[in-house]
């Protein structure tokens, strides 16, 4: 019997094995989100990467409740900058801004 895995679950498994791939994915999503004015895409991507890291572990490392992480990273989430900053630090990510072409 063949088991199937969703695309998102397959991504999560790849990100666990290759954290640099997760960073590339986040950067690509950020790029598309800015071009298409779609901030929800960033939260969705960050949610996928957070699940690869492990939400329980992330909750512990950020000192945020697991339920709070779920709420802030859902599609219509509205995270505070402090909470996002804690997530970035726990995921060992350093956001970097660059000037966009005019």
N, C-alpha and C positions, 0 to 999 in steps of 0.2 A: 504494500500500500504506500503510495507516494503522498507525502505531506507537503502542503503548500505554505509558503511564507509570504506575507504581504510585502509590498515594495518598501514600506516604511520600516518594517522589522528587518528586512535585508539590509537596508541602509544602516540601521542601528548596529547590527552585527559587524558591518564593515567599519563603522566609526570606532567601535570598541577595539578592533584589531589595528586600526590605522588612524590615530588621532589627528595626524596632519591632513588626512582626507576630510575629516569633520571641519577643520579650520577652512579648508578650500571651499567646502560646501557653504559654510556661513558667509564667507566673503562673496561668493557668487550670488547668494540670496540677497545680501545687502546691496550689491550692485543692481540687481534686477528690481529690488524694492524701491530704490531711489529713482530709477528710470521710470518705473510705473506708478510711483507714489502709492506704494502698498506696504505700509508698516506692519500689517498683519503677517506678511510673508516672513519678516524677520523673527517675529515671535514664534511662528510655526517651526521655522528652521532651528531656532534656539531650543525649542521644546524637544525636537527630535534628538539633538545633540545632548541635551540634558538627560534624556532617557537612556542614551548610550552610556553616559557617565554613571547613571544610577541615581534615581530621584531620592532615595533614602540617604545615600551618601552625600548627595548634593545638599539636601536639607540639613544634614549634620554640619557640613563644611561651611554653609552660609548662615547657619543659626536661624534658618527660616523653617516654618512648619511645611511639611510635605504638601498639605492641602493648599497652602499659600502659593507654593511653587506652581502647582497645577493651575490655580486660578490666574496667576500673573502671566503664565506662558501659553495660555489658551489663545485661540484665534482672536477673540475680542478682549483679551486681557489688557490691562492698563497699568503696567508695573511702574513703581516709583524708581527714579534713577538710583537711589541707594540700594534697592533690592537687585536691580540689574547689575550694578557694579559688583555686588557680592557674588552674583552668579558668574560673572566674567572672571573674577579672581579665583573662585573655586574651580572653574574649568580651565584655569591657567591660560586665559585669553587676555590679550591686551588690545583693545580697540584702537584703531589708528585712523585719523581723518586725513583726507587729501583733498586738494582743491579740484572741483569738477570743472570740466570744460564749459566755457560760457556759451 
